[in-house]
């Protein structure tokens, strides 16, 4: 056991410095199956018949350069030892290695570049299979979600415990992070040797041993008794359901403890810890060693998004686009995926590169047919591969002539560590002799040289296969992120990478050849996985604390079912007040009669003009209604802000000018056509063609209009412009126009809904309930003007501080309160104020000042729609924030998305509560147990937002279960509807 405190900044450099992978491999390479710088015996010791064919001789040291100059590196030829040079001072004869049996062995262990490309392609296919929910169960490369969605940002601090289960020991660590960018973590650790019977005994005994190690470790450092979070490094294949819940799929690496597979290993460890009365220790996160390596390498101030382990076994992980990880529920952004690529090839996809030596190793293993890729790469097996090659060559009388070779038939007699020592450039030949003699063999120098070449071929092949797998990951990341070039850091650990410098060079070079579109920098792990596990745990704690603060801030915007039922009841109450003759004046929901008494019946015919004024754009249409359908021509005109907020005379003059321009273009100046006018502002309608403006909304404030008949204002403007051919027969708002437009296609359409710049609804009410209009028979369309719902204070407890901030800055403060919770004109502003609050609380953008975010209306409502689109959310959020001069991390982008989702969900649910009041009233009016009705709907928020309609419809079903409501989108908006109102009016006026 070893107890070692680490000073600040201390660490171990393993495997050399960082290496970059790119288009031009930076290090020379001879052949993947054969190494270089080998000292060989004098020429006289070779056999006379060893002269090689000329075709097998190649330059020994090709220089680094463009990929095309490297095409011979991975050819299927077995190359002889390098020719003599200044770097090979000993005499050397190329004929030495050219015995046909040796060449065949080396050839079998050498993988051509085109085959490596094919292996990369198969790995990519296996990865996609593992990511897909449909094919995951059959996948060999499992692509397991880890629920690690963030890398460190440097603010992590506190004391973290780590338990790391290793091949032959347990390592416990106490890591103190100081919030200094993780530059100087304080680490104390202790190693406990594990009894051999533990790894194949009972699972309970294994976890009890780990807990005992932990208790002894804590006793030795006098740890405080406050709550201690623990990260558990468990290097086996697990099905992870969340960061602190994971079921063991299968053991590997010689472990086979009973009663663990299929169980939650976090719970098993927590139970064992509790038995040791360490009740202040909580297991917060579980990860494997690969993930730990990635996070360890992320502590250097540069994010690391890929990790590779090449040790006893092999595995990899990387930060995948979360929407592609179909086995994880309801996530966005990125998530670390544990590939479990050791099982790659279990379905036979690697059969073309498996040698007889590999088959023998597999058959003698504890799990034949499984972990085929790992058995080609992992250090647990490389010594065995070399042993089987030597055994085959001995049988062919090529090696160890005159020696007793029975020892080579003994499993595990040759260790991978010895193989790595044998291929050392300087001391390898001497080490080969010592190893072979220790086995009772009597090797010649030829034997030692050939053994060294075989060892190098086996290890080089392992590096090349790892490179093919890494290239598959990098290409997948590049493609899924839609990048022309991926720049990424790759954390690497494992005894093969650390113990053999050439392994890293081959990994680097071949990856560059197989994935030239990617620039990867290899970062050797400075502490295995221990510090990384601490960081994973610290990040989880940081994010959990942030989530609590964020949830607390957003809580007022999250409405319960009871909240929404109360809003529904209040809407119903205000509707009744608005309809009553005595109570109408005091109602916030005005319930204005429209004098539209029917919907289209299909017999309407003729040509009609339509005007559509409801926002910054104004539309003029000519609508031709015939037996075979409706044909339209239209043009959009812009209303300048100065006109919107100038005089009423200027506004209506502009409208008439647009009408005249349109009629001129359509050759309609000589005709007098019935005109329907969609005027989408609160009006008191005194007749079908008479409507008094009650108030401006949507940014309009033209003077001299409120309290005036808008049809008369239009007629007066026509007279001023000497346009005498204007015949206005109906004025409607956009909501009524939408209902009529959809009613032409669906006779059940008796409700109109607008959710765009503003919001409103209308519906067909029984005349007997409309106290503000005389008459008892039939129905009339009621324009609810529900945007003003709550202006009387009945919704004050639903209004948040953010809503009040938005309301205070509007031109109609205190009015249209319901609309300011729902419509597109305001949602972006609500989000902006929430983001500013998060920045102030140091929860967003690292608390850095955001001057541009202080600008009113800078965060447009259309951003909500873009940020919430499936599959694009994170990338789109980052692009939008970058345009706003905000440098956003992935976590920042996810938080912005969460805010957008909260605000848009509330808007949809409030809209549903209002609509539920409408449909329930219609059902009760008609005395029906079940109402079937269609809602004609228009508006950019409803149409363009990816979730709004879905959330609205779901909540409406919940709040009005006795109503079957169909939604029909208006394809032409309120222009066509206005023409149809005019058409219905003309039809009804006919004798």
N, C-alpha and C positions, 0 to 999 in steps of 0.2 A: 504493500500500500504506500501511496505517496501523497503527502500533503504539501502543497506548494502555493503560497500567495504570490500573485502576479502584481508587480508595480504598475503604476499608470503607464499606458502606452506600450507596455511590454507585449511581445508576441513572437511567435515562431514563424519564420519564413520557410515554406515547404515547397518543393517542386520548382524552385526558381521564381523569377519575376513574372510579370504579366506578359501575355503573348497575344498578338492581334491576328485575327483571321480575315483575309480579304481576297481580292482577285489575284494578286501576285504573292504566292506563298513565300514568306521571308526566309525559310531555312531550306538548305539543300537536302535531298532525299535520294537514296539509290533505288531501292526496290522495297516494296512493302514486306516482302518475304525475306529479304536479306539485308543485313546491316553493313557497317563499314568500319574502318580502322581496326582491322583484325591482324594480330601478329600470328604468322603461320610458320611451320617448320621449314627448314632448308629444302631446296629442290630435291636433293638426293634421297629424301625420305619418302617421296611419293612413289607410286607404282608405275611401271613403264606403260601400262595400257590406259593411263588416265587422261590422255590428251583430249580436250573438249572439241566439239564441232565449232567452227568459226562463228556460227550464228549465236552462240550463247555468250559471246563476249561483248560487253558494253562499257562505256565510260563509267568509271567508278564514282565520280563526283560531279554530277551535272550542276551547273550554276543556277541560282534562282532566276526566274524570269517569267515571262507571260505563260499562261497555262498551256499554249500549244507546244512550247518547248519542253513540257513536262510529260508528254504523252507516253513516254517509255517507262515512267516511274511505276506504273501498275500493270505492266504487261504480264502475260502469263509465262514469261521465260524465267527459268531459274538461273540466276547470275552467279558466276564464280566469285571467289574472294577478290577484293580490290587489287588492282595492279600496284607494284611498288611505287612509292612517292616519298616526298620529304616527310609526310606524316606517317608513313609506314616504314620505319627504319629497318625492320628485319627483312631478310631475303624472303621472297614469296614467289610461288609458281602458280599461275592461274589454273593449271591442270588439277590442282589439289582437290577441288570440290566437285569435279566433273564426273565422278562415278555415276553411272545411269541411275542406280538405286537412290543415291542421295539427291540427284536432280529431280527424280520423280517425287520424292518426299517434299522437297522445297517447292516444287511446282504446285503440289496439292495444297500447300499452305499459303500460296500467293494468290491474291484476289485481283483480277484486272480492274481497271478504272471503270470500264463499262458495266461490269458486274456490281461494283460498288454503287454506281448510279441506280442500277436496278434495285439493290437492297434499300437505298434511300427511298425510292418510289414505293416499295412494299411497306416500309416503315410508315410513310405518310398515309397509305391506305389503312394500315392497322390503327393508326392514331385516329383517323376519322371514324373508323368503326367503333373504337372505344368511347369517343365523345358522343356518339349518337345514342339516344335513348332506345331506338328501335333495335340496334345491333349490339349494344353494350354487353348483353349477356353472353354473346358468342365471341366477344373480342379477346384476343390474347394480350394485346397491349391495353391495359385496363383503363388508363387515363382517369384516375380517381381524383375527384374533387377534394381539396384539402381545407377549404373554407378559410384559407389565408388570402385575403383580398388586398392587402397593403404591404408595402415595404416601409422600412423606418424613415422618418423625416428628421431624425436627430434630436427631437424634443423629448424622447423617452427618458424617464428617470425613475429611480427607485431600486429596491432590493428584489432580486429574482432568484429563485431556486431552479436548478436544472438537474434532472436525472437522465443520464444517457446510458441506454442498454447497449453494450458492445459485444463483440464476438466471445470474448473470454473474461470480461470484467464489467463492472458497473462504475461509471464515473459520476460523481456528484459535484455540482458547482454552486458557488454563491457569487452572483454577478451584481455589481452595483453600477447602474447607469446614472450619469450625472446631468443629462440633458444638454450636453456640450457637443452635440453632433455625433455622439458615440465615438469620440476620438480617444478617450482614455477610460475605458471601462475597468473597474477594479474587480479582479477575478481571484477567487480562492477555490481550489478544487482538490478532490481526493479520489484515488482509484482503489477500488475493492476487487481483488481477484475473485472470480466466481468458481465455486466447486464444479467439477465436470458433470457430476450427476444432476445438477440443477437444470441444465439446458434440455435434458430429456426426461425429467421427472414430472411432478404434478405442477400445474399452473399456479396453484395456490402457494406452493413452496417458492416458486420464482418471484412472485410479487411480494411475498413476505420477506424474502432476502433483500429485494430492492428497498423495501420500507425500513428494514433494519439498518441497511447501509446509510440511508437518509438520516435516521435517528442518531446513529453514531457520528455522522458528519456534523450535524447540528450541535450535538453535545460538545464536539471538539472545538467549535468556534464561538461558543457562548451566544447563540443567536437570540435575538429578542423574541418575545411571545406575541407580537402583533401579527395580523394576518399576512401570510407569506404566499404569494402566487408561485406556482410551480409549472415549468414546462417539461414535458416528457418526450424524450427522443426514443422512438420505438421503430427500429429499422426493418419493419416487416410490412407486407401488403395488408392494408386495412381498408374497409369500406367506411369512409368518414361521413357522418351525418351532420356534424357541426364541429367546431374547433375543439370542443372538449367531449366529443362522443365518437367513438370509432370501434367497429367490430373487426377483429382479426379474420382475414380471409384464409390465409395459410401461412404456416411456418416455412422458413428456409434457412440457409447458412448453418445447417446442422442442428437447429433447434426443433424440438418436437414435444413441447410440454403439453400435457393432457388438460382437457376441460378449459381450453382458452379459445379455440377457433369458434367463430360465430358469436363471441361474447364481447361486450364493451370493455376494452382494456383500460380505459380511463377509470371506469367504475371499479375494476379489479384492483388497480393501483390505489385509488382513493380509499377503498375498504381496508387494504393492507396498511395504509398510512394511519387510518383511524384506529386500527388494532394496536398500533404503536403509540397511541394516545398523542399523536401529533395533530390535534384538532384544529390548529391554527394554520395548517398547510392545505391549500386548495389547488388541485390540478386544474389549471386554466386552459392549457393548450397541449395538444398532442401533434407531433410531426415525425416524419421519418428523417433519417440522416441527410438525405438529399436536400430536403427543404431547409434543414438546419444549415447546411453548407451555403445555400443561396442567401439566406439571411445573414450569415456571418460575413459573407463577401459584400453585403449591402451596407456594412458598417463603416465603409471607407469614404463616405461622402458621395459616392456614385451608386445609383441604384443598380442592383444585379437582378436580372429577370430570368436567368437560366442557371441550372446547376447540374453537375455531372459527377457521379461517384463511380470510380473504377478501383475497387478494392476486392475484398473477399467475394462480394457480389458486384452487381452494377445496376445503376438506376439513374434516372434523370427526372427533372421537374422544370417547369417554366410557367411564366405568367401568361395565361391564355385569355382571349376575349371571353368574358363571362357568358355571353349569350350562346357561345358554342359548347359550353359545358352543360349539356342537356340533363345530366344526372343530378345536377344541383338545382334546387328549387328557388325561384324568385330572387335571382341575383342579377346584378348589373355591374358594369365596369370590367375589372379583371379578376381572375382567380388563379391561384397557383394550382397546377395540375401535376399530380404524381403519376408519371407515365407507367411505372412498373414494367419497363421495357425488357426486363430479364426474361419474360415469357414470350417475347417476340420469336416467331418461328415454330412455336409449339403446334401450329396447324400445318406444318410442312413447307412453309414459304421459304425456308433456308436450306432445303434439301440439296440444292445445286452447289452449295459451298461446303456442305458437311463432308469431312474426310472419314475414312475408316477409323482413324485415330479418335475423332470426335464421337463416333458411334460407340466405340469401346468405352470411352469415358462415361458417356450417357448411360450405357447398360450397367455399368458398375456403380452408378450413383444411387442415392437413396430415393430418387424420384425420376426414374427413367421416363423419357418422353416429355419432360417438363423443363422449363427454364433453359431452353435450347440456346438462346442468345447469350444468357449469362454464362453458360458452360463453354462458350467460345471466347469470353471476355474476362470473366471474373478470376481473381487470383486463386480462388479455391480450386480451380480446375486446370490452370495452365501448366503446372508442374506435372499433372497427370497426362496431359496431351503430349508433353515432351517425352514422358516415360514410354508412352505407347509408340511414338515414332522411333525411339531408340530400340524398343523391343522388336519392332518390325525390321529395322536395319540389321539388328543382331541376327535375326532369323535368316536374313539374306547374306550373312557372313561379310558384312561391310564394316562393322564396328567390333572392337574389343576381341579381336582374334586371339584365341588361346586363353581367354579369361573365363572364369565361372560367372555366368550372367543370370543365374537363377534369381538373384536379388531384384532384378528389374521386373519380375512378375509380381512383386509385392506392392499392393496399393499404397499410395501416398508416401512411397520411399523417397521421392524427389519433390521437394517443396518449391513453391513459386518464388519464395525469397531467395533460394539457391539459384533459381533460373535467372533472376534479376542480377545477382552477383556475377554469374557466369558471363552475362552479356556486357558487363562493364568493359569499356574500351581499353582501360589501362591494365587492370588486374584480372580481367576475365579468364584468360588462358590458365593462369596459375590457380585461380579459384576452381575452374573446371576440373583441373587435375586433382585438387584436394577433395572436391565433392565426389568425384568418381572413385578415387582410391578409398575414400571412407566407406564406399559401398562394397569394397572388396574387389573392384575392377582394376585391371592393369592397362590403362589407356596409353596409346601412343600419342604423339603430338598431333598426328592426323586426326585421331579420335577426338582429342580435345577441341581442335578447330572445328570439326564437323558438328560436335555437340553444341559448341557456341553458336554456330550458324543456325542450327535447328531451334535453339532457344530464342535467338533473335527473330527468326521467322514466325514463331508462335506468338511472341509478344507484339511484333509489328502488325500481324494480322488482327490481333485484338484491338490495337490502336486504330487501324483502318476501319474496322467495323463500328467502333465507337464514333469515329468521324462521320460515317454514313448516317448513324442515328442522330447525331448532333446536327448534321446538315438538314435532316428531315425536320427537326424542331425549328431551326432557324428559318427555313423556307416557309413552314406553316405560319410562323409568327409574321413574317414579311407579307405573305398573301392575305392573312386574316385582317391585318391592319392596313391593307391596301397601300403599302409603301413601295416606292421604287427601290429603296435601299434601306435595309435594317441595320442600325448601329446598336449593339447590345453588349453587356458584360455577362460573362459566363463564369460562375464559380466552379472550381474543380477540386476534388479531393479523392483520396484513396491511395493505397500503397503502390499501385502500378504507376499512377501519375507522379507520385512523389519519389518513387524509388528508381525510376528509369527516365532520364532526361529526354531520350529519343522518343519516348511515348508521347510526350507533349508536342515535340516537333512534328511527328507524324500526324497526330490529332489536328494540329494547327494547319499543316500543309494540305492534307486531304480534305478537310472541311472547306478550306478555301477553294479547292477545285470543284467540290460537289455543290457548294452554295455560293457562287461568286457574287450574288446580289446582296450578300450579308457581310457586314464587318463586325466581327465578334472579338472581344478582348478576353483572354483567359485570365482569371484571377485565382491564383492558388489560395486555398483556405488557410488562414493563419491559426485556426484553433479547431479544426475538425468541425463539429456541429454545435459545441457547447454554447458559445456566445450567441450563435444564431438562434438557438432555442430560447435563450434569454430574451433576445430581441423580439422574436415572434410573440412571446408571452407579454412583453412590455407593450408592443404595438396593440395586442388584443385588449390590454387594460386601458391604454390611451384611447382607443376607438370606443370602448365600452363607456368610458367616462364622457367622451364627447357625445356619444349617442344619448346618454342620459340628459345632458345639457340641451342638446338639440331637441329632444323629445319634449322637454319641459317648455322650451320656447315655442314649439309648434303645437303644443297641446290645445291651446284655445281655438285653433283652426280645425281641429279634428272633432267632428260632430258625432255624437252617439245616435243610436236608433231613437232613443227618447227625445233627443234634441230635434230630430227631423220630424217626428210625429207631432211635436209641439208646433213647429213651423207650419206643418200641414194644417193643423187645427186653427192656427192664427190666420192663415191665408183664407181658409173657409169662412172664418168669422168676418174678415175684412171684405170678402166677396159679398156676403149678405148685406153688410152695411152699405157697400157701394151700389147695390141694386135697389135699396129702399129709398123711397121718395123723401122720407123724413131724415134719414141718416146719411144720404149720399154726400152731402156737403162736408161731412167730417170724416169720411173714409179715406184711407191712404191708397186703397185700390179703387180707382175711380169707376170701373165697370161701365164704360161709355157705350151707349147704343150706336150702332153703325148704320142702321136702316137697311142693312143687307138682310133680306128676308129668305133667301134661298141660295142653294149652290147650283152649279151647272147641271143640266139634265141631258146634255148632248145634242139638243136641237138648235143651239145658238149658231147663227151664221152672220157673215159680213166682215168688213174691215173696220179696225178700231185703232186709235192712237192710245198710247199709254206713256205716262211720265212716272219716273221712279226717283223720288228724292228722299234719301234716308241717311246720308253720310257725306263724306267728302267728294264722292262721285255722284253724278246725276245722269240718268239714262233716259233716252227717248226711244220709243219702239213703235213700229207699225205691226199689228197682229191681224192675220187673215184667218178667220175661223171658217172651215169648210167641212163637208161631210167626211172627207178623207183625213181630217186632222187639222192641226194648227201650224201655220208657217209664220215666221217672224223675221224682221230685220231690225237691228238696233244699233245705236252708237252711244258711247260713253263720253261724257263731258266732265271736266274737272271744275270744282267750285273752289276758287282761291280762298285762303283763310281770310283775307281782307274782305271778301264779299260775304263770307259766312258770318263775320262779326261786324259788318258795316251796317248800312241802313236796309230796311225791308224793301224799299223801292229799288235799290241797286240789286238786291238778291233776286227779286222777281223779274226785273228787267233782264238779268243774265239768263234766267230760265227761259224766257220768251225768245231771246236771241238764239239759244240752243235749239229750241223747237223749230224756229224758222230755218236754221241752218240744216236741220235734219230733213224737214219737208222739202226743201230745195233740192237736196241730194237725192231724195227718193221720188222726186217729181210729183209731190202731193200738194203743192201750193194752191192749186185750183180747186181742191176738194175740201169739203167740210165733213170731217169724220167725228163720230162720237169719241170722246176722250175720257179715259179713266186716270185719275191722278192718285198715285200712291204717295202719301205724305206721312212719313214715319215719325211723327212727333205727337205728344199728347194733345188731343183736340176734344172739344165738346161738339158732338155732331148733332146738328139740328135738322138735318135731312140728308138724303143720299148725296146731294151736291152742295151741302153747306156745312162747314166745320170751322169752329172757332178755336184758334190756337190757345192752349192753356199755358204752356211753357215750352221753352226751347230745351233740348238735350243734345248730347253727342258733340258738344263743342260749338254749337250754333248760338249766336246771341244777336241776330240782326234786329235792329231797333224798329219800333212801330208796327210790330206784328202780333205780339201777344194780345189776346182779346179781340182780334180781328178774324173775319172769315177768310180763310186762305184761298178759297175758290174766287172770291171777289177780288183779292189782291192779285191773283193771276189774271183775271179778266181786265183789271185796270192796267196792268202792265202791258197786256196785249193791245189795249187801246192806245197807250203811249207809243208803242212801237208800230201802230197802224196795222196790226195783224188781226184782221176781222173774221178769219175763218176758224175760230176756236169754239168748240161746243163741248163744254165740260158737263158730263152727265153723272159722274160719281167721283167722290173723293174717299179714299180708303187709306188705312195705314199698311205698312209692309206685312204685318202679321195677317191681316184679313186677306191681302193679296196672295200671300203664300197658301192660306187655306183654300182659296178659290182656285188657285193654280193646280194644286194637288187634287182638289175636288173634281176637276175635269177628268182626271185619270182614275179616281177612286171615289165612288159615291158615298162611301163611309167616312170620308174625310170631313170631320166637323170641328176640328181644332187646328188652329194655326200657332206655330211656335217659332220665335226668332231668338237665336243665341249667336250674336255676332258682336259688332261694335257696341250695341246695346242689347237689351232683352225685353221681350213682351210676349203675351199670349192672347188669343181670342178663342171663342167657342160659341156654339149654337145653344142659346138659352131659351127656355120656355117663355113665351111672351107674358104669361100670367105672373111670372116672377120679376119682370122688369118694371119696377114701380115708377121709373122716370119717363116712360113712354106709354101713351094710351093704347089700349087694345089688349085682348086676352087670348086671341087665337094664333096658332102657329108658333114659329120661332124667329128669333132675331140674333144675328151675330153680335156678340158683346166684345168690345175691345177693352181688355182688362186694364191696360196700362199698369201692369204689375211691377214695373221697375221702381215705382214709388212706394211699394210695400215696405213698411217699417219707418216711413217718414214721421209717423206719429209716435215713435219710440218703442213700438212693440217688439222690435228686434234688437234693442240696445244690448242685451246680455250676450248676443251672438257676435256683435261687433268687437273686434280685437283692437289693440293699440295700433296695429299696422293699418287696419281699415280706417281708423280715425285720422291717421296721418295722411292717407290718400285723400280722404273726404275733404279735409281742411284746405287742400291745395287746389281743389276743383273750382270751376266757375259757378257751381251751384251747390255749395257746401250745405249739408244737412238735407239735401233732396236726392231722390232716386237712390235711396239707400240699398234696396235689394239689388238693383242693377249694378251698383258698385261692388257687390260681392260676387257677381256672376259674369259680367260681360267683358268682352275683349278689350274695351277701352281702359280697363282698370287692373286686370289681373297682373300684367307686367309690372305695374307700379307697386302692387302689394308684394310681389316677389322681391323687387328692388329694396324695399324697406326691410324685409326680413333678412336679406343678405347683408345689409348694412349693420343690422343688429348682431348677426353672427360674426362679422368682422370685429365689431366692438368687443365681443366676448372672447376674442382670440380663437374662435372655432373655425374660421374660414380665412384662406389666403395668409395663414400664419399671423393673422392680426395686422398685416401691413396696410397702411392707408390706401384707399382706392378712390382717388379724386374723381375719376370718370363716373364711378358708380353713384356719386353724389348728384349727378345730372338727372333732372326729372325726365321721365319717359325714355331714358336711355335703354332700359331693359324692356323690349317690346313683347307684347303678348304672343306674337308669332314664335318667339324664342321658346315658349313653353311647349308648343306643338313640336318644334324641331327637336328639343332636348328629350322629349318622351317617346320618340319613334323607336320601335323595337330594333335592336341591333346597331343602332347608330348613336344611341344616347350619349355615351361617354365621349366619343370622338366629336360629336356635334357640340356638346357642351364646352369642350376644351376650345374648339374653333371659335365659338361665340364669345367666350370669355377672353380669348386672345384678342379678338377684334375690339373688345372693350378695354384693352391694355391691362388685362389681369392675367398674371402668370399662375395658372391653376394646376395643382397636382391632380392625380387620379382621384384622391379622396375629396379634394375640393369639388371636382366635377360631379362626383356622386352626390355630394351634399347639395349642390345646386339643383341637381335632378330631383332629389328628395323634396326640396322646398317647392319646386314646380309641381310635382305630383300632388303634394298636400293642398296647394292652392287650387289646382284645377279639379281635384276630387271634391273639395268642398263646394266649388261652384256647381258641378254636375249634380251633387246630392241636393243642394238647395233648390236647383231647378226642378229636380224630381219631386221634391216635397210640394212645390207650388203646383206642378202638373197633377200630382196625386189628389190634391184638393179639387181640381177642376173635374177630373174624370169621375171621382166619387160623387160629386154634386150632380153631374149629368146622369149617372146611374140611378141615384135616388130620385131625381126629378122624374125619371121615366118608369120608376117602380120595377126595376129589373134586378134579378139576382146576380146576373153577370152581364156586363156591358162589353160589347166589341166595337171599338172605334179606332179611326185612323187619325194620326197627327201629321199634318203637313209641316215640315220643318225646314228652315233655312238659316243661314248665318255662318260666317267663316269659322267661328269657334267650334260649332257643332260639326261642321263638315271637315275641317282640316285637322283638328286635334285628334291624335291617335287613340285616345282613351275616353274622351268626354261622352260620346254617345253610348258607349258600353256601360260606363258608370251610371249615367242617367237612367238608362233602361232597366238596369239591374235594381237600382234603388226604387224605381217606380213600381216594379213587380212586387217588391217587399212591402211598400207602403200602401198599395192598392191591389191586393191579391184577387179581388172580385172583378177586376177590369182587364180585359185582353186588349192591349194597346199596340197597334202597328204604327211604325214610323215610316213616312214616305218623304224622301228628300225632294224639295222643290228644285227642278232642273233649270228653271229659268227665273227663279226669284219672284219678286213682287210685281215686276213689269207685266208679265203675262197675266197675273192674277187681276191686276187693275183693269186690263182690257176685258177680262171675263166678267168682272163686276159690271162693266159698261154693257157688255153683251147680254148678260142676264137682265139688266135693267131695261134694255131695249126690247128684249123678248117679252118681259112682263108688261111693258107699256103697249104692246101690240093689241088691237081690239080682238 
